[in-house]
Amino acid sequence: MPLYVRTLLLTGPPEEAERLRARHVEQLRALRTQGRLRAAGALRGGEGFLEIFEAKDLQEAEEIARSSPLVEEGLGAFMLREWEELAL
């Protein structure tokens, strides 16, 4: 399956985003349980998150990216790109 990178930047007040952080992490845990999450982490300074995950195509990747509670509640904006891992 193709890999996608979602960069999620927080756009709302930090205290509002913080109340949804746990639900965002739950979404990531679900992807990990499915074996589809390759990497995830928070950006320093509380600015947002970066994740690399598998999806069958761009449409599914967009559905996953939009399903973050932070995006659904208008507290985050994302950029999504297909990612190709280099064989080094």
N, C-alpha and C positions, 0 to 999 in steps of 0.2 A: 504494500500500500504506500502511496505517496506520503511524504512528510510535509507538515506545515508549521510555520512559526507564527504565533500570535503574540504581538506586543500590545499590552493593554495598559494605557495610561489613564490614571485617575483624573477626572475632570471636575468632580464635585467636592464639596467640603469634606475635609479629612474625617471628621467625626461621623458623617453619614456613610462614607465609604467603609469605614472601620466596622460598622454594624453589619455589612454584607460580606466582609472578608472571609468569615468562616464558611459561608455558603459557596463562595468562589472556590475555596480550597476543597470543599466537598465535591464540587464538579471535577476538579483535578484528580481527586482520589478515585472517583468513579472511572475516569479514563485510565488511570493506572491499573485498577482492578481488571479492566477489559484488555490490558496489555497494550494500550495504544499511546500512553504518555511516555515520551522518551526523556524529557527533562522539563523542569519547572523551577522557577525561582522568582523572588521579589526583587525589584530594582531598589538600589540603595536610596535612602531618603524618603521612602514611602511613596514613590512616584507611580508605581504600578507593578506589572508582572511581565515575564517572558516565559513562553511555553513552547515546546516542540512536541507535536503529536501526529499520529497517523489518522488519515481519513481516506475513504475510498475515492473521493474526487473533491473538486473545489466546492461544489454545492454542499456536501456534507461538512467540509471544513468550515464553511461560513455558518452553517447551522450551529456547529459546536461553538464557534467564536462568539456568535450572537447570544448564546444561551447562558453566558455568565450573568449572574444576578447583578453585577456591577454595570454591565451593558444594558440589561433589561430595565434597570431602574434609572438609566441616564446619568450614572456616576462615573462612567468610564467609556473611553473610545479606543477602538482597536485598529491595528493594521495587521493584515493577514497576507502571508506570502508562502508559496510553495518553496520547500527547502530541499536541497540536494546535499547529502552527506558526502564529503570527499573521502576517498579511500587513500589514506596516507600511510 
